[in-house]
Amino acid sequence: MTIGAINAPVQFSGIAPGNAGLYQINVAIPTGVPPGDDVELVVKVGNTADTVTIAVQAP
């Protein structure tokens, strides 16, 4: 996973507790990600990737 083109360490990925069929990924925003309303988040599993944008607030 990358956020703002910076590798983001995944803390957990798997089925969300109590929600069959709902996949959950917990990740921390890495240091150096610029704040903004449309920061790119990329999730890659094997040869498949999906991209969305998220809002990131300055610390």
Secondary structure as UniProt FT lines:
FT   STRAND          2..3
FT   TURN            4..5
FT   STRAND          6..7
FT   STRAND          10..15
FT   TURN            17..18
FT   TURN            20..21
FT   STRAND          23..27
FT   TURN            31..32
FT   STRAND          36..45
FT   TURN            46..47
FT   STRAND          48..56
//
